[in-house]
Amino acid sequence: MKKITMGVLALVLSSSLAIAEAQQQKSDTVKTQDIEGVVVTALGIKREKKSLGYASEEVKAEALTGGTTNTGNVASLLSGKVSGLQVNTNNNFGGSANLLIRGYKSLSGGSPLIVIDGSPVNNGTVGGAIFDYGNFLSDINQDDIESMNVLKGAAASALYGERGSDGVILIVTKNGRGKQDGSWGVTLNSGITAGFIDKSTFPKYQTRYGAGYGPVYGNDTNGDGNPDEYFNYDPVTGQLQTPFTEDASYGAEFNPNIMVRQWDSYNPDSPNYGKATPWQAAKNGPIKFFETPVTYVNTISLEKGSKSSNISLSYTNMLSNGLLPNSDLRKNSISAKFNYDFTDKLHASVFSTLTIQDTKGRNETGYSDNLVTGFRQWWQTNVDVYELRDAYERSNSNLTWNRTSGSNGTPAYWNNPYFQRYQNYQSDTRTRTFSYAQLKYDITKNFGITGKLSYDQMQMLIEERLMNGSLPQAFGASGNNVTSGYSRQDIRTTETNFDLFLNYKFDITSDLNVSGIVGGNVRRNLIDNVYASTEGGLATPGLFAISNSASPIIPPDENYEKWVTSGVYATASFGYKNLLYVDGTVRADQSSNLPKNNNSYVYPSVTGSLILSELWKPSWLSFWKIRGNYAEVGSSTKNYQLQNTYRVRGGFGNTGLVDQSYFLANPNLKPQRSKEVEFGMEAQFFKNRLGFDVALYKTRTFDQIINLPVSSATGYRTFLVNAGQINNKGIEVQLNGTPVKNENFKWDIDVNWSKNENEVISLYGDSQNYLLASYQGGVSLNARVGEAFGALVGSDYVYLNGERVVNPTTGRYLTNPNQVIGNITPDWIGGVRNSFNYKGLSVSFLIDVKQGGDVFSTDMYYGLATGLYEETAVGDYRTAGVVNPGVNPNGQVNTTPTSAPNTFGNVDGYRRMPNSRFVYDASYVKLREASIGYSLPKSLLANTSFQEVKISLVGRNLWIIHKNLPYADPEAGTGNGLASKGNSIGVLPTTRDLGVNVTLKF
């Protein structure tokens, strides 16, 4: 794959160079400032890109949204478009998209700061045990975005001080423009998208064997080979009976001549009640359980602008359903932006947006109580999901295939999936507002002063339900196993920022100028969270209310956090003859989350860039710059980490009960810090027809805040310390080319590629391992000294001279526990975007690539043992076993087949294989986006009220060109944060999304 990729890249570049050189005579003159342009940098400051001494990459609205479907989450739209930016999306309904710039620098993971028009906004998420509530960037309406600029390194983000350690993504919103005659401009955009399951991301079931764990009943006493040893007997009729509680497909071989009483023959309202039915594979497997997700998005925008003022108004309505039944998302967004010049010197800007989202029926994630986990790991191939649907619709109760016995319909392990979706659903409502007001006064032509106030608020109500008759499961505040219950969580978060700064710009000499800002920021944050649940189940079935608790409730868990951060900052940018630029920045932050006598820290940066094309000006060189920088950034700690706190846990009689936190606080904490050095070069050739931007960087992150385990004899489980160092180094490459350009046709190609290498240098004292997350199956995610961040640790094979060692008695591999068996860090990531324009016709597509990194498949870990997958039913797999390749302990080649192959898990899967058997290369190559659009000619619109009419066919995730993980998408994680990485477990299948968009401008 690597050779092919590099070969294609070389061909494209050489072709672009040749064609561009041949056509350069026909091109218009392009000036350096036209090539580089003006971009928005930290704190919303506009700079000429040529003067920047650090790497940044801007994505315009058309490249961001024009070639794909509306995903409902702008973070996912950056996939494959920016070098050094890793975007991990998942298939959860309304789920998260994780952003990571230049690899993992912190033991806590980390994600970039999101800034809208110079003001930070919350891109956090709500932590849920089994549901993914999405990252809050999904509240931003993509139709409001003019561009997104990714500030990758420390020098680019240093002005954000303690929030800049993981990079910054700047969002610039649209200004109103209107028509040339000053009247209102109106844009209507309407789109519909449908998703179709990519069958390569869902199991291919074997259809040769049915329910059971193997011939465990010993009924074949006469040795005639009849399959009665795989079945129970009905105690009344003596007929063969399906082993209901054996949630596997390692049972009797299908034979329609064999009649068996199955789960539905014990349901009085079933057509098969009291009947034995043919033993055969189900006609409708779990893939038929999924529905076709459809999304409708309609937007209306109003714009009006003049020289001194402009206004933009927009409203977007989004309606969507998910893959699973009873899933529904409704989102309404409204925004307004005003820019007004009171005088030639006094300028005002106001922006406000409101998003209201109602979501019902998010899918469960992880292992327990996730019905997709059942489909992928614990299922009987004789069970027809449509018969389960009919049973639920007839009774509205939990009639499931997984009965405790013929006479007892209580579920043994799994609910009826339709009952679970329609009765045990969750719901949430979220209201998000973000606003800012800015006033700028130009004191003189050299000085100006700006004041800005921004406010970001999110309110959310989360409700979870468990209907009477459900499989007992851990639920509520106590976590006790119950068969019914209800919980609700009320969350409010706010962030207020006030900035006041003076900007200056003047010429020191005719050749030397200086510009910059001096100012300060005050930020106030609030989190208010209340959680309450029933205990012991619901007193009245189906009434979901806290007051309907069968037992006295545990007092609500209330969490209230406030903190303040103040900062002062200054910048100075020197420019010499449009040839040499030197910048310096400094920011000092003071945080209320840090010790009072040690809560102030300084974060400096210095950058330089030299425009070599000002010294050497051949006709084919349009622009050439080298740059370098050094910077320090940091990140503070969370609330209440300095002193031990206590929680009220109700009362005992008249005595109040409290308990302490599980961790030991540290009154001497200080912020984590990163130091980075970066060098880069960028150039454009043949009047902007071909170009590149390359960056090399090295980062050292230290003083990390680690929650280390401690002896329980202390009364705590963990304690907080500043320790640990992670080093990162890498390279980022951006290429742009226009191989063909003439009056009617243009072909643009953009390529990005990046490689990041990191290493955990130290932890705390002699500690060699730091646990990040634990997975089902005994695998864990770790930071290990000497390893790249994100090591997967579990059992491995035993090796002899590089060969796997097999036990000659059982034919099974010997295992070696607690070994590094993989790592989640990719070798490199990249993307290639092509766009073609011919008159009114436009075509574009994006190839998104991730090479390397590993994923542990819990689905394969269990599913191969339970006999679900097609490879477990090939030939004599279940009768003769498999001769595992390897050697015996004496070094001789293994010839022993696996013993007892007719019992589940004895050939493959979790019972006999090491964890490393189920670690897969997580590489992928995807056709991420594709579109075909056509704009009607202006001549056809001349006598109409339309200024533009465009129709587009768009697609997303249309083709997984290459992957190594079977039956699943290697990109699909369980949710947000580190715990979702490196583990493929019970994820929804990926859909190929196809849509139609229509845009009308008046």
N, C-alpha and C positions, 0 to 999 in steps of 0.2 A: 504493500500500500504506500509506504514512504517513497519508494523509487518511482512509482507511478505518479504520485502527487508532485514530486519535484520535477519529473519529466514534463508533465503538463504545464507546470508553472514556467519552466524554462522556455517551452514552446510559445506560450502566450506572450511572455515578455519579449522574446526575440521578434515575434510577429508584430507586436505593438510598436517596437522600435523601428522596424523596417517600414511599416505602413505610415507611421507618424512622420518619419523623415521624408517619405515620398510626398506627403500631403501638406507639409508645413508651409509651403509657398502659398497655399490657398487659405490658410488660417488667418484670422484677425490678429492684430497686435494685442498681446496680453501683457499688462504691466505687473510688476512684482506685487503691488498692493492688491490687484485683482486676484492674483493667485492665492495669496495668503489670506486676505480679508480681515475682518474684525470679528473677534470672538468674545464671548462673555467668560470671565474668569471668576476667581473667588470673590465673594461679597458683591457679586453682580457688576464688577468693574469691567468695562469694555476695553479691550486692548487689541492692537494690531498683532495678528498671530506671528508675524515675522520677528517680533521683539521678544517673544516668550523663550525662556531658557529651559523649559521643561516640556515633557510630553503631554499632550492633550489631544483628544479626538472628538470631533463634532459630528453628530448624526442629524441631518435635516429631517423635517417632518415627512417629506416624500419618501426618503429612504427608510424611515422608521415605520411608517404605517401604510405607505402607498402600495406595497407589493404583497400584502398579507391580509388575513382575516383579523377582525377585531377580537383580541384575546381576552379583553376585560382587565388586563394587567400589563401596563406599559413596560414593566421590567422584562417580561418575556420577549418583547419586541426587539431587544438588544442582542438576542442570540446570534452569534456568528458575525456580528457587524463591527466589533471593536477589538483590536488586538490587546491582549492582556486582561480582558474582561471575560470571566467565566460565568455563564448564566445557566443555572440548573433549574429547569422547570419540572413539574410533576403533573400527573394526570388527575389529581384530586379535584373534585367539583368545587370551583371557587377557591382553589388552593394557591400555594405560595410559589414564588419564583425567587430563587436565591442568587444574589449578586456577589461576586468575589473578584477583586482587582489585585493582580500580581501575587496571587497565591495566599496561603494562610500564613499570617504573620503573628497571630495570637493563639494561645491555647484555648481561648474561648470561641475561636472561629472568626467572627467579625464580618461586617458588611459595610459598604460605603455609606457615607452621609448623603442624603438627598436634599437638594436645595432648589427652591422654586423662585426665580427672579431675585436671587440673592438672599432668600430667607429659608432657613432649615425647616424641614417637615419630618414628621414621624413616619419611618418605614419599618416599624416594629411589627410584632405579631402577638396574638394571644396564645399562650401555651395551653394546649389541650392534651389530655391523656390519649385520646383515640381519634380526635378530629383535627383537621387542618383548617384553620380559620383565615388563612391567606395573609400575605404581607400587605401593609396598609398603603403601599404605592398603588395598589389596584383601585384606590379611591380617586386617583387622578384621571381626569378625562383625557384620553389621548387626542381628541379633536381640538383641545386647547393648546397643544404643544407646537411651538415653532421649531425648536431644536433641543437636542440633549448633548451636552459637552461633558466628556468623561475626563476628569482630572486624575491621573493615574498615580503619580508619585507624591512623595512627601513635600517636595518644593511647591508643587501645584496646590496642595491642600494645607500648607503650613499656616495660613491665615485663619484656619478654623481651630488651631490649637489642639486642645484635648479631644476634639471630635474628628481630627483629620487623619488618624493613623491608618484607616482602611480605604483612603481615597474618597473622592467626592464626585457625585453626578449632578451636574447643573441642568436644570430644566428652565428653558425660556418660553414663556407663554406668548401667544399671538397678540399683536396690536391690531386695532381696527384700521381698515384701509378704505373701504367703501368704493364708490365709483368716481370717475374723473369729474363728473358734474356735481359732486358733493352730496348726492343722494345716498340713501341706504342701499347697501349691497346685501342680498339674501342668498344663502346657500342651504340647500336641502340635500342631505345625504342619507340614503336608505340602503341597508344591507341585510341579507339573510345568509346564514351559514349552516350547513349540516355536517355532522361527523359520522364517519363510517369506520368501523373497527378494522385496524390493521391486524390481520389474523396471525401475523408473525409474532405478535406481542401477547398471545393468549395460548394456553396449553392445547396441544393436539392429543386428545385422549385416545387410548387404545380401546377398541371395541370387541376385544376377544374374551375378556374375563369380567366378572361382576363382583358384587359386594363380598367382603370378607378379608380376614387376615391370613387365611391359608386353611389347610385341612386339619383343623384343630379339634373337630368334634368326635373323631374316631368312630363314625357311624358305618364306615365301609368294612363291616366285619367279615363279609364273605369274600373280599378281595376281587370283586367283579369290576372294579374301576368306576363304578357309578359315582356321581358327584355328591352323594348324600353326606359324605364326611365334611363338606363345605357348608352345610345348612343345619339350622335347628329343625326340630319337629314341632308342629302345632300341637299343644298338649290335649286338645279336644278332638281334632279331626285326624291327627297323625300325618297331615300333609307337610311337605317340605316348606320351610319358613326362612325367609331372608334373615341373615344375622344383622339386625337393625343397628346394633350398637357398635359394629365394626365399621368405622367410617373410613374404609379403604376399598380398593378394587383389586384385591389379591385373592379373590375367591374362585368359585367354580367357573369353568369355561362355559360360555354361552351355548345354549342348545334349545331351540324353540320347542323341541319335543318334551322338554322337562317342564313340568308345571309347578310353580312355586307361589306360595302366599306372600305377597309383598306388602309394603307399609300401608298402601291404600285399601287393601282388602279388610283392614280392621277399622275403617272409618265408615260408620253406618250410612252416611249420605253420599258415599262414593259409588259409582256404577260398578266398581269391582268388589263391592263389599261381600265378604264371605267366599270370594272366588280365588282360585289359583290361576295365575296367568303365565304365559310362555316366558322362559328364562332367556332374555335377549337384551341387547344394548338399547338404551333409550333413543328414541327418535329425536328428542329435543334436549341437547346437553346444555350446560350452563351458559354457553355463549348466547343462547336464545333468551336468556334472562335480561340481557342488556337492551336498552332502548336506543333510538336514534336521537342524539342530542341536536337540537336546533336552536340557533341564536338569532334574534332579531335586534337590530340596532338602527335607530332613527335619530338623526341630529338636525336641528335647525340653528343656523348662525346668522346673526345680524351684525353688520359692520358699517361704520361711517367714520370718515376721517377728513381732516383739513390740515393746514399747515400748523395750526396752534392747538388742535385737539383731535382726539379720536376715541372711539368707543367700540367695544366688541361685546356682544351678548351671545350666549349659546345655551342650548338645552339638548340633552341626550337621554334617550330612553333605551334601556337594554333589557330584553327578556330572554331567558335561557333556561333550558332544562338539561339535565345531565344524562350520563349513561345508565344510571340506576333508576328504577322506578321511584316515583314520588320525590323527585328532586327538582327544585325550581329556584331560580334566582331572578330577582327584579331589582334593577338599579336605575335611579334617576339622578342626573347631574345637571346642575345649572351654574353658570359662571358669568361674571361680568368684569370687564376691565376698562378703566377710564384713564386717559392721559390728557392733561389740560395745562396749558400755559397761561397763568394769570397775567403775567407780563413777560417781557423778553428775558427777565431774570428769574422769575419765580415759576417753578414747574411742579406739578402734582401728578402722582400716579396712585391709583387705587385698584386693587384686584380682590375678588371674593369668589369663592366657589363652595357649593354645597352638594354633597352626595348622600343619598339615602338608599340603603341597600337592604333588601329582605331576602334571606336565603333559607330554604327548607330542604332537608334531606341531604346534608353533606355525607360523603361516604366515610366509613370507619377506616382507620389505618392501623398498621401493625399486625400483631398476631391474634390476640384474643378478641372474640366478638366481632371479627371482621369477616363478613360472609365471603368476600373474594379470597381470603385466605383458605376458606373451606373449598372453594372451587379449584384452587391451585394446589392444595395439599391433601385435604381430607374429604373425599367424595366417593360416591358409588356410581359407576358408569351405567348402572341399570336404572337410575332415578331420572325421571322425565320432569324437567322444570315446569312444563305447561300443566302437568298433572298436579304439581304443588300449587301452581297458580289457581287452578280450578278448585282445589280443596280449600284454599284460603277464601276464595270468593263465595263459596257455598256456605262456609261456616263462620267466617270472620274471626277465626281462632287459630291457634298455633298447632295445626295438624302438620307434623313434619315427618320426613323420611327416617329420621334418626330416633325412633321410638325407644323407650326403655325396654318394652316387651310387647308382645301381641296384645295383652290385656291392659297395658299401661302406656298411654300416648304421650306421657311427659318426655320432652326431648332429653336425650342422653348427652349430646354434645352441641347440637346445632339446631337453631330455630328454623322454622319454615322461612325461606328468604323473603317471601312476599309479606308474611306477618311482620318480619323484622323491619322491612322498609316502610310499611304503611302504619305500623303501630309504635315502633321503637325509634321513630325519627327524631332528629334534633332540629332546631331552628334558631336563627339569630337575626337580629336587626342591628344595623350600624348606621349612625349618622355622623358624617364627617364634614367639618367646616374648616376652611383655611382662608385667611384674609390678611392683606397688608395695606398700609397706607404710607406713602412716601412723599416727602416735601423737600425740594431742592432749591436752593437760592444761590445764584451766581453773583458772588460779592463783586468780583472784578473778572476780567478775562482770564486772570491767573488763579483765582481762588473761588471755591464754592463750598457750601455747607449743606449736608444732607441729614435729615432725620427720618427714621423709618420705624414703624411699629408693625409687628406681625403676630398673628394669633392662630394657633392650630389646635383644634379640639376634636376628639373622637369619643362618642358614646356608643356603647354596645350592650345589648341584652342577649344572653345565650341561654337557651333552654334545652335540656336533655330529658328524654322520656324512656321509661321502661314499662311496657304494658303488662298487666296481670297475665300470668300463664307463660311468661318468658322463661328461657333457660336461666337458672340462677347465675348471677355474675356480680363481680365487685362493682359497687355503685355508691355514689354519694360521698359525704364528708367522712364517714367512718371507713368506707371501703369494704364493708361487709357484703357477703354474697346475698342477694335478694332476687326475688322473681318479679318485682315491680318497683317503680320509684320515679321521682321527679326532682330535678335540680334546676336552679337558675343562678346566673352570674351576671351582675351589673358592673360595668367597667366604664370609667371616665378617665381620659388622659388629656392634659392640656400642655401646651408650650407657648410661652410668650417671649418674644425677642424685641428688644429696643436697641437700635443702633443710632449713633450720632457720630458723624465723621466729617472732617475737612479734607477736601481734595485740592490739590495744587498742581500747577503745570506752568513752567516758564523756561525761557532760554537763558542759560548761563553765559554762553557765547553764541556766535552765529552757527557754530558747529555742534555745540553741546547743549542738550536740554535735559530737564529733569521733571518727573511727575510722580505723584503718589497720593497717599491718603494718610491721615492720622485720626484715630477715632477710638471708640469704645463700644462694648456690647454688654448688655445685661440680659441673662436668660433665666426664666423661671419655669420649672416643670412640676407637674402634679400627676399622681396616679391615685385613683380612688377605686377600690375593688371590693365588692361584697359577694360572697358565695354562700348559698344555703341549699339544703336538700332535705328530702324526707328520709326517715329512718325506718327500717323494718318493713318497707313496702308501702303500698297505697291502701288506706282503709276502705275507700270506696273505689271499686275497679273503674279505671278509665278517667277518673277525675284528677287531672294533673295540676296540683296546687300544693304548696308547702304545708298549708293547713290540713291537707288530707293525709298526713303522715300517720302510719299505723302505730308508730312508737314515738315517744318524745324526741324532738329533733335536737341535734347538736347545735349550740348557738352559732349563728352565721359567722363565717370567717371574714373579718374586715381588715383590709389593708389600705393604709393611707400614707402616701409618701410625698414629700415636697423637698425640692432642693433648688439652690440658686448657684449660678456660675456667672462671674463677672470677668470681663476681659478688656484689655487695651491693646491696640495694635497700630503699627505704622509700616509704611512701605516707601521705598524710594527707587525710581526707575530712571536710569541714566541712558540717554541715547546719543551716540556720536556719529554724525554724518550719515545716518541711516545705514551704518556699517557695523557698529559695535553697540551692544546693549548689556548693561549690568544692572541687576535688580537685587535689592535686599529687603527682607521683611522680618518683622519680629512681632510676636504676640505673647502677652503674659496673661495667664488665666488664674483665677482664684475660685476654688470649688468648695461648696459647703459639705460635700461628701468626703472631704479629706481632713486630716487633723488640723485643728485651728492654728497651731504654731508652725505648720508645714504644708500649707494648702495653696501656695502660689508657685507656678512653674512657667518658665519662659521657653518659647518654641521659635527658633530662628531659621532663616533660609537665605541662601545667596545663589543667584543664577547668573549665567552669562551666555550670550550668543553672538556669533560673528557671521555676518552676511558675506560670504566669500564671492558671491556673484556681483557684489559691488566692486570687487577688486579685479575680477576676471570676467569678461563679458563676451564670450563667443556667441555666435548667432543661435546655436542650438541649446544654450543654457539659459533657462528662464529664471531660475532661482536656486541658490545653494547656501545652506546654513549649517554651521556646527554649533552645538550647545552643550552646556554642562551645568550641574548644580549640586548643592549639598543642603540638606534640611533635616530638622528634627521635628517630630510630631508626637502626640501622645494620646492616651485615652484614660479617663478617670474610672473610678470604681462605682458600684451601685450604692444605693442608699443603705444606711444602717449597718455598715460593715465595720465601724470603729468601736462600737460598744455592744455588748450582748443585750438583746431585747427579748421580750416575753410576750406570749400570746394568751389572751383570756380564753379559757375553755369551758365557760359556764360555771356552775356552782354545785356544791354538795351541801344540801341543806341551805344554811345561811352563809356558808363559806365559799368565797370565790376561788376558782381553780385556774391556775396559770401554768404554762410550761415554757421552757426555754428553747431557743433555737438549736438546731442540730449542729451548728458550726460555732467555733470559737472566734470571736471578732478580734481585730487587730487595730489598736489605736495608733499605730505608726505606719499605716499604709501610705503609699505614694503612687502616683499614676504610672501606668505602663508607658514606656517611651520607645520610639523608633528613630534610628538614624539612617539616612539613605544618601547614597551617591549615585548620580545618573549622568550618562553622556549620550548624546544623540546627534544624528545628522539627518537632514531632509533636503530634498532637491526636486526640481521640476525641469523637464526638458521639452524642447520643441513646442514652446508656447503652451505649456500646461497639458501636453498630450500624453506625457509619461512622467511618473514621479514616484518617489519613495520617501518613507520616514522610518528611521531605525533608532531604537533606544536600547541602551544597555544600563542595567541598574544593579545595585547591591544594597540590601537592607539588613540592618541588625536591630532586632527587637528584644528588649530586656526589661527587667523589673516587672515581669508579668504577674498578675494577681492570680495565685493558684489556691484552690481549695483542696488541701491535702488531707488524706485520712490520718486519724489519730486514734490511739487506744481508747476504747469505750470506757475504760476505767476513769478517764478524765471527766466523764459526763457528756462528752461531745463525740461526734463522728468525724468531723473535719475541722481544720483550722486554716485561716487565711494568712498568706505570706506573699511578699514580693520576691519573686525568684524566677528563674527560667529564662533561657535565651533561644530564640529561633532566628536563623539566618536565611535570607532569600536572595537569590540572584537570578537574573533572567535577561531575555532579549525579546523585543517586540518589533515587528516589521509590518509596515503598511505600504501597499503598492496601489497606484492608480494608473489607469491607462485608457486612452481613447484610440483604439486601433483604426477605426473608420469614422470619418466625419466629413460630411458634405452638406449640401443645401437641404436635402430631404432625409438623410439617414445618418444616425449616430449610434455608435456602439461604445458603451462605457463598461469598464471592468474594474472592480475594487477587490483587492486581496488583503487579508490580514492573517498574521501568523505570530504566535508567541509561545515561548517556552520559559517555564519557571521551575527552578530547582530550590528546594528548601531542606533544611536540616535542623533537627532539635539538638542544640549544642549542650544545654544543661537544664536541669530542673532545680531541685532543692537539695542541697547537701549531696549525699551519695545516691539519691533517688535516680533510678534509671528508667522509670516508666510512670506515666500519668494517664489514668483511665479517663477517656472522653465519653464513651457510651458502651453499653452492653447490649448484645443482640440475642434473640432467641437462638438456641443451639449451641451456646457456649462460646461464641465469637465476640470479641470486643474491639472497639476502636480506641487507639492509643496514640499518645505522643511518647516516643522512645528515644532516648539519647543515642545519637549516632544514626538515627533513621530519619527519613522524610516524615513530616507531620502526617498523621492519619494512618498509622500502621494497623493492619488487621491482624489480630492475634488469636490463634486457636490451635487445634491439633493438626499435625502434619503427618505425612508418611515417614517411615523409617527408611533411610537410604544406606546402601552398601555400594561403594564405588560408583555413585551416581544412579544406581538402580533402586527401584522401590522393593522393599523386602516383604515377602508373602509368607504367612504361616503355612507350612507344608501340610498340616493336619486339617485345617479348615479352608484353605484356599483364600483366606482373607488377608488384607494388608495389616501389618503391624503399624501402630500409631505412636506418635511422639507429641505429648501435650505442650501447650504454652510456647508455640513457635510463631514467628512472624510469617504469615501466609499471604500477605498482600498489602497494598497501600492504595488509598483513594486518590492520591495526587496524580493527575494526568501527565503524560510526557510533554504534550503540546496541544494547543487548540488553534483553530483557524477557521476561516470562512472565505468564500469566493462569491461575489455578487456580480452578475451580468445584467445589464439593462440595454435594451434596444429601442430606438425610436425612429419610426418612419412616418412622416407626416403626422396624422392623428392617431397612429397606432403605436402602442407601447407594450413591450414584453420585458419581463424581468424574472430572474430566479436566483435563489441564494442556496449555496451548498454550505452546510455547517458541519464541522469536523471536530471530534475530540479523539485524540490518540493516547491510549494508555490509561492507567488507573485501574483499580480492581473493584469488584463488587461481590459480596457474599450473597448467594441466593438461598434464602431459607425455603423458598418454594421448591427448588430442586432437592434440597436437603431432606425434606419430608416427602415430596411428590414422587420421587424415584423409589422410595421405600414402600409407599402405599400403592404402587402399581398403577398410577393414573396415566402416565405418559406413554406414548406409543412405543418407545424403545424398550419398555419393560414387557412387551408381549410379542417380541420377534422370535420366531423359530422355537427352540427348546430352552429359551431363557429361564422359564419357571420349572422346568423338569430336570434338565441336565446342568443348569448353572452356567457360570462363565469362568474361564481360566484367566485370571487377572495377570496382565503382563508384569514381569518383575523377576526377582530371584528369591530363592529360599535363603535362610540365614547362612547356609554353607556356601553360597555363591552360585549354586546351580540354578538353571532356568526353571521357573515354576511351571509345573504341569498339573497341579491339583485344581479341580474345579471347586467353586464355592459350595460349601455344604448346605444341605436343607434348603435348596432354592425355591421349594414350593411354599415357603412361609415368608410373609411380607418382611421386607427389609434385610433379608439374608444375602441378597446379591448386591444391592446398591442402596444408597440412601443413608439416613442418619444413624441407623442401628449398628452398621459395620464399617462405614467409611470415615476417614478423618475429615475435619472441616475443610481442609484445603481442596478436597475433591469438588467442592461446591463454590470455589472462588473462580470467577470468570473475568476475563479482560473486558473492561467497560467501554472500550472504544466504540465509536459509531461514526458513520458518514450519513448525513440526512439531506434530503431535498427539503429544506426548512420552509422556504417560501417560493411561490410562483404566482405570476399574474399576467393577464392579457387585458389591456384596456384600449378603448377606442373613444376619442373625442370627436364629436360631429364637427365638420368644417364650419368656419365662421360664416361662410357664404350661405349656408343653409339656415343659419340663425339670424340673418340680417334683418328680417321683417318680423321677428318674434320678440318676446320679452326675455328670452334666454340669452345670457352672455356665454354660458358654457354648458354643454351636456356631455357627460362621460359615463360610460358603462364599463364595468370591469368584472372579469372572472378571476377570483383569487383563491389561493389554496395555501394550506399550512400543514407541515408534517406529512407531505404527500407520499414520501417514499423513504424508508430506512434502507439506504443503499447497501450498507454494511454494518453488521453487529456480530458479536460473539456470544452474547448472553441468550440462551434459548428461551423461547416462550414469553419474553418480557422485553420491555424497552429499558436499556441500561441507564437511561437518563432519569427514569421515573423513580423518585424517592418517596418516602412516606410523609414528608411534611417539610417544615422549615428548620433550619439550624443543623448543627453537626450530627445530631442523632439520626438524621434522615439520610446521611451519606454512607455509601458503601454497603447498603443492605437492600436487597430486592425481596420484598415480603408483602404478599397480598395486595399488590398495586393493581389499579384498573388498567385495562388494555389501552393502548394509544389509539387515537382516532385520526384518520385522514380527514381534514376539514376542507370542505369546498364551499365557496360562496359566490354571491353576486352582489356587487355594489353599484348603485346608481347615484350620480352627483349632478345636481341641477343648480346653476348659479343664475340669479336674476340681476 
